[in-house]
């Protein structure tokens, strides 16, 4: 394996078997989770005629390239998932070729063994090749050398230098594969076709990232025995610390150890007691989404909207609320009067198209609210001035006149109808 300038590492390195919890939670870090989720979603394109199989291969290569980046980062002692692709474009193809060659050579060796009359012992060579697979993947990701990765002498040297821990890591890889298959068998039968496809590959990608992180950490743990030198980290440029950085760091430590519930609780308590910066609010929302806490997410959406309005940060408030309602159309502010405020501000700031998204369904949710006619008038103006839907606008205002005959906004509605 290639070596780099060493980086000073203080303290004793924990063995991988004492890091099982953060290791299994590694793909839940935002960068890794985003990557495996997006690539799983893109698998829906593999159903396209003629080009579907090409897309599938390209997505597989992209996934293996990211997995290789995970392995290299882990081998260098990094506990945070890499952001994007930090490896060469070709490394995904190298890892894919190595996997295909190992499978092909194992099958060939088995049939050659049968031909030579070895009987049940024909399994011996494929088993040995399976044992060498972790070493091959480590070599392929770090050195990006296809032929070097399938060299049996390199496998045996790696096993000899690491010892029994290598066998333990190999067994753990098998356990991960079994867990992957078991998770699929439990979840997929109850899901509709497209969802099942995405979940199938999400589970596969999750298991792949865990496996490559394990192998990378194995290299880091036995770097001295393997002659692998940890790459020196470039000195980070100083950055302005967030006002709540200590709380964010505490939450991140819990998340890095796989305890995302504790990470969420730390932020929730701080926000409830003292409020927080925009970074903290966004981090908290990501954790709520991770836990599928729709009630908590809705509660935070209303509370944060109140904060933005109180500080008159109207552009942010408009974008934030539209984004919230895109995921939950039944979500409304804690004070329904804020709907009219948001609609009027969207027109004042030159983004009346947002009014349609903010007010959609308002009269159904609050049919007796006094601001419904004013909201409908704003929507009608948007329909006419931005969408050229004069007939639809007229119909909306006429229905509003009939439904709210005593509204104080009726003169304004009549005046606008006359202009139409």
C-alpha positions as CSV (number, residue, x, y, z in Angstrom):
1,X,0.0,0.0,0.0
2,X,1.2,3.5,-0.7
3,X,2.3,5.6,2.2
4,X,2.2,9.3,3.1
5,X,3.7,11.7,5.6
6,X,2.7,10.7,9.1
7,X,0.3,12.7,11.2
8,X,0.8,13.0,15.0
9,X,-1.8,10.8,16.8
10,X,-2.1,11.1,20.5
11,X,-3.4,8.3,22.7
12,X,-4.1,4.6,22.0
13,X,-6.2,3.6,19.0
14,X,-9.4,1.9,20.0
15,X,-9.7,-1.6,18.4
16,X,-12.6,-1.8,15.9
17,X,-14.5,-4.3,18.1
18,X,-14.8,-1.5,20.7
19,X,-16.2,0.9,18.2
20,X,-19.1,-1.2,16.9
21,X,-21.9,1.3,17.7
22,X,-20.4,4.4,16.0
23,X,-19.2,2.2,13.2
24,X,-22.7,0.9,12.5
25,X,-24.1,4.4,12.8
26,X,-21.4,5.9,10.5
27,X,-23.8,6.1,7.4
28,X,-26.2,8.2,9.5
29,X,-23.9,11.2,9.3
30,X,-25.4,13.8,7.1
31,X,-22.9,13.6,4.2
32,X,-23.0,9.8,4.0
33,X,-26.8,9.7,4.5
34,X,-27.4,12.2,1.7
35,X,-25.1,10.3,-0.7
36,X,-26.6,6.9,-0.2
37,X,-30.2,8.3,-0.2
38,X,-29.7,10.2,-3.5
39,X,-28.0,7.2,-5.2
40,X,-30.8,4.9,-4.0
41,X,-33.4,7.3,-5.4
42,X,-31.6,7.5,-8.7
43,X,-32.0,3.7,-9.1
44,X,-35.6,4.4,-10.2
45,X,-34.0,5.5,-13.5
46,X,-32.7,2.0,-14.1
47,X,-36.2,1.0,-15.3
48,X,-35.8,3.2,-18.4
49,X,-35.7,1.1,-21.6
50,X,-32.4,0.6,-23.4
51,X,-30.3,2.9,-21.1
52,X,-31.5,1.6,-17.7
53,X,-28.7,-0.9,-17.4
54,X,-26.1,1.7,-18.2
55,X,-27.5,4.0,-15.6
56,X,-27.4,1.2,-13.1
57,X,-23.7,0.5,-13.8
58,X,-22.8,4.2,-13.5
59,X,-24.7,4.5,-10.1
60,X,-22.9,1.4,-8.9
61,X,-19.6,2.9,-9.8
62,X,-20.5,6.2,-8.1
63,X,-21.5,4.3,-5.0
64,X,-18.2,2.3,-4.9
65,X,-16.2,5.5,-5.5
66,X,-17.8,7.1,-2.4
67,X,-17.3,3.8,-0.5
68,X,-13.6,4.0,-1.5
69,X,-13.5,7.6,-0.2
70,X,-14.9,6.3,3.1
71,X,-12.3,3.6,3.3
72,X,-9.4,6.0,2.6
73,X,-10.7,8.6,5.1
74,X,-11.2,5.9,7.7
75,X,-7.7,4.6,7.1
76,X,-6.4,8.1,7.8
77,X,-8.1,8.2,11.1
78,X,-11.1,10.3,10.1
79,X,-14.3,9.6,12.0
80,X,-16.4,12.0,9.9
81,X,-17.9,10.8,6.6
82,X,-16.2,12.5,3.6
83,X,-18.0,15.3,1.9
84,X,-18.5,14.4,-1.7
85,X,-15.9,12.4,-3.6
86,X,-12.3,12.8,-2.4
87,X,-10.9,10.0,-4.6
88,X,-9.9,9.7,-8.2
89,X,-12.7,9.2,-10.8
90,X,-11.3,5.8,-11.7
91,X,-11.4,4.3,-8.2
92,X,-15.0,3.2,-8.5
93,X,-14.2,1.3,-11.7
94,X,-11.2,-0.3,-10.0
95,X,-13.2,-1.5,-7.0
96,X,-16.0,-2.8,-9.4
97,X,-13.4,-4.6,-11.5
98,X,-11.8,-6.2,-8.5
99,X,-15.2,-7.4,-7.2
100,X,-16.1,-8.9,-10.6
101,X,-12.7,-10.6,-11.0
102,X,-12.9,-12.1,-7.5
103,X,-16.4,-13.5,-8.2
104,X,-15.4,-14.8,-11.6
105,X,-12.1,-16.3,-10.4
106,X,-13.9,-18.0,-7.5
107,X,-16.5,-19.6,-9.8
108,X,-13.7,-20.7,-12.2
109,X,-11.6,-22.1,-9.4
110,X,-14.5,-24.1,-8.1
111,X,-15.3,-25.7,-11.4
112,X,-11.6,-26.4,-12.1
113,X,-11.5,-28.1,-8.7
114,X,-14.5,-30.3,-9.6
115,X,-12.9,-31.1,-12.9
116,X,-9.7,-32.3,-11.1
117,X,-11.8,-34.6,-8.9
118,X,-11.3,-32.6,-5.7
119,X,-15.0,-33.1,-4.8
120,X,-16.0,-31.2,-1.7
121,X,-12.5,-29.7,-1.4
122,X,-13.2,-27.7,-4.6
123,X,-14.8,-25.2,-2.2
124,X,-11.4,-24.6,-0.6
125,X,-10.1,-22.1,-3.2
126,X,-13.3,-20.0,-3.3
127,X,-13.3,-19.9,0.5
128,X,-9.6,-18.7,0.5
129,X,-10.5,-16.1,-2.1
130,X,-13.4,-14.9,0.0
131,X,-11.0,-14.5,2.9
132,X,-8.8,-12.4,0.8
133,X,-11.6,-10.1,-0.4
134,X,-11.3,-7.6,2.4
135,X,-7.5,-7.2,1.7
136,X,-8.3,-6.9,-2.0
137,X,-10.8,-4.1,-1.4
138,X,-8.5,-2.2,0.9
139,X,-5.7,-2.4,-1.7
140,X,-8.0,-1.4,-4.5
141,X,-9.4,1.6,-2.7
142,X,-6.0,2.9,-1.4
143,X,-3.6,2.0,-4.3
144,X,-6.2,1.9,-7.1
145,X,-4.4,-1.1,-8.6
146,X,-6.7,-3.8,-10.0
147,X,-4.0,-6.5,-10.6
148,X,-2.2,-5.7,-7.3
149,X,-5.5,-6.1,-5.5
150,X,-6.1,-9.7,-6.7
151,X,-2.5,-10.8,-5.9
152,X,-2.9,-13.7,-3.4
153,X,0.6,-13.0,-2.0
154,X,-0.6,-9.5,-0.9
155,X,-3.6,-11.1,0.8
156,X,-1.5,-13.5,2.8
157,X,1.0,-10.8,3.8
158,X,-2.0,-8.7,5.0
159,X,-3.5,-11.5,7.0
160,X,-0.1,-12.4,8.5
161,X,0.6,-8.8,9.6
162,X,-2.9,-8.1,11.1
163,X,-3.4,-11.6,12.5
164,X,-6.6,-12.8,14.1
165,X,-8.2,-9.4,14.0
166,X,-8.3,-9.7,10.2
167,X,-10.3,-12.9,10.5
168,X,-12.6,-11.2,13.0
169,X,-13.1,-8.3,10.6
170,X,-13.8,-10.7,7.7
171,X,-16.4,-12.5,9.8
172,X,-18.0,-9.2,10.7
173,X,-18.2,-8.4,6.9
174,X,-20.2,-11.6,6.5
175,X,-22.5,-10.6,9.4
176,X,-23.1,-7.3,7.7
177,X,-24.0,-9.0,4.5
178,X,-26.3,-11.4,6.3
179,X,-27.9,-8.4,8.1
180,X,-28.4,-6.6,4.8
181,X,-30.2,-9.6,3.3
182,X,-32.3,-10.1,6.4
183,X,-33.3,-6.4,6.5
184,X,-34.4,-6.6,2.9
185,X,-36.4,-9.8,3.4
186,X,-38.2,-8.2,6.3
187,X,-39.0,-4.8,4.8
188,X,-39.4,-5.3,1.0
189,X,-42.4,-7.6,0.9
190,X,-44.6,-4.9,2.5
191,X,-43.6,-2.0,0.2
192,X,-44.9,-1.1,-3.3
193,X,-42.7,-1.6,-6.3
194,X,-40.8,1.8,-6.7
195,X,-40.5,2.3,-2.9
196,X,-39.2,-1.3,-2.5
197,X,-36.6,-0.6,-5.2
198,X,-35.3,2.5,-3.4
199,X,-35.3,0.9,0.0
200,X,-33.5,-2.2,-1.4
201,X,-30.6,-0.1,-2.7
202,X,-30.7,2.2,0.4
203,X,-30.1,-0.9,2.6
204,X,-27.4,-2.1,0.1
205,X,-25.6,1.2,0.1
206,X,-25.8,1.5,3.9
207,X,-24.2,-1.9,4.3
208,X,-21.5,-1.0,1.7
209,X,-20.5,2.2,3.6
210,X,-20.4,0.3,6.9
211,X,-18.2,-2.4,5.4
212,X,-15.8,0.0,3.8
213,X,-15.6,2.1,7.0
214,X,-14.7,-1.1,8.9
215,X,-12.0,-2.0,6.4
216,X,-10.6,1.5,6.5
217,X,-10.5,1.6,10.2
218,X,-8.8,-1.8,10.2
219,X,-6.0,-0.3,8.2
220,X,-5.8,2.6,10.6
221,X,-5.7,0.4,13.6
222,X,-2.9,-1.8,12.2
223,X,-1.2,1.0,10.2
224,X,2.2,0.3,11.8
225,X,2.1,-3.4,11.0
226,X,1.0,-2.7,7.4
227,X,3.5,0.1,6.9
228,X,0.7,2.5,6.2
229,X,1.4,6.1,7.1
230,X,-1.5,8.3,7.9
231,X,-1.9,11.3,5.6
232,X,-1.1,14.7,7.3
233,X,-4.2,16.8,7.6
234,X,-3.9,20.2,5.9
235,X,-4.1,23.0,8.4
236,X,-7.7,24.2,8.5
237,X,-8.3,27.9,7.9
238,X,-9.7,29.7,11.0
239,X,-13.5,30.0,10.8
240,X,-15.9,32.1,12.8
241,X,-17.4,29.9,15.5
242,X,-21.2,29.7,15.8
243,X,-22.5,31.5,18.9
244,X,-23.8,28.1,20.0
245,X,-20.8,26.1,18.8
246,X,-20.2,24.4,22.2
247,X,-23.8,23.0,22.1
248,X,-23.5,22.0,18.5
249,X,-20.3,20.2,19.2
250,X,-21.9,18.3,22.1
251,X,-24.7,17.3,19.9
252,X,-22.4,16.2,17.2
253,X,-20.4,14.0,19.6
254,X,-23.5,12.1,20.5
255,X,-24.5,11.8,16.8
256,X,-21.0,10.5,15.9
257,X,-21.4,7.8,18.6
258,X,-24.7,6.7,17.1
259,X,-26.8,8.3,19.8
260,X,-28.9,10.6,17.6
261,X,-31.7,10.8,20.2
262,X,-29.3,12.3,22.7
263,X,-28.0,14.6,20.0
264,X,-31.6,15.8,19.4
265,X,-32.3,16.2,23.1
266,X,-29.3,18.5,23.6
267,X,-30.4,20.9,20.9
268,X,-34.1,20.7,21.9
269,X,-33.3,21.7,25.5
270,X,-31.1,24.6,24.4
271,X,-33.6,25.9,21.9
272,X,-36.4,25.7,24.5
273,X,-34.4,27.6,27.1
274,X,-32.4,30.2,25.2
275,X,-33.3,29.9,21.5
276,X,-30.5,29.4,19.0
277,X,-28.8,30.4,15.8
278,X,-30.0,29.5,12.3
279,X,-27.4,26.7,12.2
280,X,-28.7,25.1,15.4
281,X,-32.3,25.3,14.1
282,X,-31.4,23.6,10.8
283,X,-29.3,20.9,12.6
284,X,-32.3,20.3,14.9
285,X,-34.6,19.9,12.0
286,X,-32.3,17.4,10.3
287,X,-32.3,15.3,13.4
288,X,-36.1,15.4,13.6
289,X,-36.4,14.4,10.0
290,X,-33.9,11.5,10.7
291,X,-36.2,10.3,13.5
292,X,-39.4,10.8,11.4
293,X,-40.7,13.0,14.2
294,X,-43.5,14.7,12.2
295,X,-45.1,16.2,15.3
296,X,-41.8,17.6,16.6
297,X,-41.0,18.9,13.2
298,X,-44.4,20.7,12.9
299,X,-44.0,22.2,16.4
300,X,-40.5,23.5,15.6
301,X,-41.7,24.9,12.3
302,X,-44.4,27.0,14.0
303,X,-42.0,28.2,16.7
304,X,-39.2,29.1,14.3
305,X,-41.6,30.9,12.1
306,X,-42.6,33.0,15.1
307,X,-38.9,33.8,15.7
308,X,-38.3,34.9,12.1
309,X,-41.4,37.1,12.1
310,X,-40.6,38.6,15.4
311,X,-37.1,39.6,14.0
312,X,-38.8,40.8,10.8
313,X,-36.6,38.4,8.7
314,X,-39.4,38.2,6.1
315,X,-37.4,36.8,3.1
316,X,-36.2,33.9,5.3
317,X,-39.6,33.5,6.9
318,X,-41.3,33.1,3.5
319,X,-38.7,30.6,2.1
320,X,-38.7,28.7,5.3
321,X,-42.5,28.4,5.5
322,X,-42.9,27.4,1.9
323,X,-40.3,24.7,2.4
324,X,-42.1,23.5,5.5
325,X,-45.5,23.3,3.8
326,X,-44.1,21.5,0.7
327,X,-43.4,18.6,3.1
328,X,-46.6,19.0,5.1
329,X,-49.5,20.8,3.3
330,X,-51.7,20.6,6.4
331,X,-49.2,22.7,8.4
332,X,-50.4,26.1,9.6
333,X,-48.9,28.8,11.8
334,X,-49.7,28.9,15.5
335,X,-51.6,32.2,14.7
336,X,-53.7,32.0,11.5
337,X,-53.4,35.8,11.1
338,X,-49.8,35.1,10.1
339,X,-51.0,33.6,6.9
340,X,-52.3,37.0,5.7
341,X,-49.1,38.7,6.9
342,X,-47.0,36.2,4.9
343,X,-49.1,36.6,1.8
344,X,-48.9,40.4,1.9
345,X,-45.2,40.3,2.5
346,X,-44.7,38.0,-0.4
347,X,-46.3,40.6,-2.7
348,X,-44.5,43.5,-1.0
349,X,-41.1,41.7,-1.6
350,X,-41.8,40.9,-5.2
351,X,-42.4,37.2,-4.7
352,X,-46.2,36.9,-5.0
353,X,-45.9,33.3,-6.4
354,X,-45.1,32.2,-2.9
355,X,-48.5,33.5,-1.7
356,X,-50.2,30.6,-3.6
357,X,-48.1,28.0,-1.7
358,X,-48.6,29.8,1.6
359,X,-52.3,30.2,1.4
360,X,-53.3,27.0,-0.4
361,X,-56.1,25.3,1.6
362,X,-56.4,28.2,4.1
363,X,-60.2,28.7,3.7
364,X,-60.8,24.9,4.2
365,X,-58.7,24.8,7.4
366,X,-60.1,28.1,8.8
367,X,-63.4,28.7,7.0
368,X,-64.7,31.2,9.5
369,X,-61.5,33.2,9.9
370,X,-61.9,37.0,9.3
371,X,-58.8,37.2,7.1
372,X,-59.9,34.6,4.5
373,X,-61.4,37.3,2.1
374,X,-58.2,39.4,2.3
375,X,-56.1,36.3,1.6
376,X,-58.3,35.4,-1.4
377,X,-58.0,38.9,-2.7
378,X,-54.2,38.7,-2.6
379,X,-54.4,35.3,-4.3
380,X,-56.7,36.7,-7.0
381,X,-54.3,39.5,-7.8
382,X,-51.4,37.0,-8.1
383,X,-53.5,34.9,-10.5
384,X,-54.2,37.8,-12.7
385,X,-50.9,39.6,-12.6
386,X,-48.5,36.7,-12.6
387,X,-50.5,33.8,-14.1
388,X,-52.9,35.5,-16.5
389,X,-55.8,33.5,-15.0
390,X,-58.5,36.3,-15.0
391,X,-61.4,33.9,-15.2
392,X,-60.2,31.8,-12.2
393,X,-59.5,34.9,-10.2
394,X,-63.0,36.3,-10.9
395,X,-64.6,33.0,-9.9
396,X,-62.6,32.9,-6.6
397,X,-63.7,36.4,-5.7
398,X,-67.3,35.9,-6.5
399,X,-67.4,32.8,-4.4
400,X,-65.7,34.7,-1.6
401,X,-68.3,37.5,-1.9
402,X,-71.1,35.0,-1.5
403,X,-69.4,33.1,1.4
404,X,-68.4,36.3,3.4
405,X,-71.2,38.9,2.7
406,X,-70.4,40.9,5.9
407,X,-66.6,41.0,5.5
408,X,-64.9,44.4,5.9
409,X,-62.8,43.5,2.8
410,X,-65.9,43.3,0.6
411,X,-65.4,46.9,-0.9
412,X,-61.9,46.1,-1.9
413,X,-63.0,42.8,-3.5
414,X,-65.8,44.6,-5.4
415,X,-63.4,47.2,-6.6
416,X,-61.0,44.6,-7.9
417,X,-63.8,42.7,-9.6
418,X,-64.9,45.9,-11.4
419,X,-61.4,46.3,-12.7
420,X,-61.5,42.8,-14.1
